Every structure is written in C-alpha cells, then in structure tokens.
C-alpha cells in the first residue's frame, strides 16, 4: 500500500494517544493517514483480529469509503488489542482572562 500525504488526503479525526516502541514515549495520532503509517511501521504486534479490521478500515477511509470517525474507532480497538492505547487527550480551557457572561450590577450607595 502506498500512502501519500496531501492537504485533504489525511482524513483527520479526533486525537488518540498511543505508546510508541520507545519506552515512556507517547504519540498523538490525528488522522487516518498517520494511523495507517503507525500500524505499518511502528506497531507492537504483527497479527491480531482487531489489527486486521483496523488496517481495512484505515485503507477504506483513505479511499473515502469509510468515515474518519469509524476508522478512528477501529484504530483505538487495535491499539487496545496491542496494549499501546493510552487515551484520548482532553483539551484544556483557553489560557488568559476569563470573560464573565453577565454584567456586574452597580451598587447604589
């Protein structure tokens, strides 16, 4: 399988964190293309039922036959099967001043 990256070819999805083959190192995967590259080049197991499903799902996604969300779910299941799934990163609230959603009332003295 030849994987090409282009502006719209990546098929983006919500971030998924997995462990890499380097102990203590994590990787954040945000597209079907990156997930497919990871499964092909840096996966801890070579065979598995969920791994096979994920390979097919990611390929179908890159061919625009499956949604990125469905491919993401298959990728997460394969990562759980391989024991390298960490979690889905949560977004932190924006830094800076917090805007109040109501107006302060003036006190009359």
C-alpha positions as CSV (number, residue, x, y, z in Angstrom):
1,X,0.0,0.0,0.0
2,X,1.3,3.4,-1.0
3,X,0.4,6.3,1.4
4,X,0.5,9.8,0.1
5,X,0.0,12.9,2.2
6,X,-1.7,15.9,0.8
7,X,-3.7,18.8,2.2
8,X,-7.0,16.8,2.2
9,X,-5.7,13.3,2.0
10,X,-5.0,12.8,5.7
11,X,-8.7,12.2,6.7
12,X,-8.5,14.0,10.1
13,X,-10.1,12.7,13.3
14,X,-10.1,13.5,17.0
15,X,-6.8,12.9,18.6
16,X,-5.8,9.4,20.0
17,X,-2.8,8.9,22.2
18,X,-0.7,5.7,22.0
19,X,2.6,4.4,23.3
20,X,5.4,4.1,20.9
21,X,8.1,1.4,20.7
22,X,10.4,3.7,22.7
23,X,9.6,3.2,26.4
24,X,7.8,6.1,28.0
25,X,7.2,7.9,24.7
26,X,3.7,8.7,23.5
27,X,2.4,9.7,20.1
28,X,-0.7,11.6,19.3
29,X,-2.5,10.4,16.1
30,X,-4.9,12.8,14.5
31,X,-5.6,11.3,11.1
32,X,-6.3,8.0,9.2
33,X,-3.1,8.5,7.3
34,X,-0.9,8.8,10.4
35,X,-2.7,5.9,12.0
36,X,-2.1,3.7,8.9
37,X,1.6,4.7,8.9
38,X,1.9,3.9,12.6
39,X,0.3,0.5,12.2
40,X,2.5,-0.3,9.2
41,X,5.8,1.0,10.7
42,X,5.7,1.0,14.5
43,X,3.2,-1.4,15.8
44,X,4.0,-3.7,18.8
45,X,2.2,-6.8,17.3
46,X,2.1,-8.2,13.8
47,X,-1.2,-10.0,13.9
48,X,-4.5,-9.6,15.6
49,X,-8.2,-9.7,14.7
50,X,-8.7,-6.0,15.6
51,X,-5.5,-5.1,13.9
52,X,-6.8,-6.6,10.6
53,X,-10.0,-4.8,11.0
54,X,-8.2,-1.5,11.6
55,X,-6.0,-2.0,8.6
56,X,-9.0,-2.5,6.4
57,X,-10.9,0.4,8.0
58,X,-8.0,2.9,7.6
59,X,-7.5,1.9,4.0
60,X,-11.2,2.3,3.3
61,X,-11.1,5.7,5.0
62,X,-8.2,6.8,2.9
63,X,-10.1,5.7,-0.2
64,X,-13.1,7.7,1.1
65,X,-15.3,4.6,1.5
66,X,-15.5,4.9,5.3
67,X,-15.7,7.9,7.6
68,X,-12.7,9.1,9.6
69,X,-14.7,8.5,12.8
70,X,-15.3,4.9,12.0
71,X,-11.6,4.4,11.1
72,X,-10.6,6.0,14.4
73,X,-12.8,3.6,16.4
74,X,-11.1,0.7,14.6
75,X,-7.7,2.2,15.3
76,X,-8.5,2.6,19.0
77,X,-9.6,-1.0,19.2
78,X,-6.4,-2.2,17.5
79,X,-4.4,-0.2,19.9
80,X,-6.2,-1.7,22.9
81,X,-5.6,-5.2,21.5
82,X,-1.9,-4.3,21.1
83,X,-1.6,-2.9,24.6
84,X,-0.4,0.5,23.4
85,X,-3.6,2.6,23.8
86,X,-3.2,5.4,26.3
87,X,-6.3,7.6,25.9
88,X,-8.0,10.4,24.1
89,X,-6.3,13.7,25.1
90,X,-8.7,16.3,26.6
91,X,-8.5,19.9,25.6
92,X,-7.6,22.3,28.4
93,X,-9.6,25.5,28.8
94,X,-8.1,28.5,27.0
95,X,-5.5,30.4,29.0
96,X,-5.9,34.1,29.7
97,X,-8.6,36.2,31.2
98,X,-12.0,34.6,31.9
99,X,-14.8,36.7,30.5
100,X,-17.9,37.0,32.7
101,X,-21.1,36.1,31.0
102,X,-23.2,38.5,33.0
103,X,-22.9,42.2,33.7
104,X,-21.9,43.4,37.1
105,X,-24.6,45.3,38.9
106,X,-23.8,48.7,40.2
107,X,-24.3,49.2,43.8
108,X,-26.1,52.4,44.8
109,X,-24.8,53.9,47.9
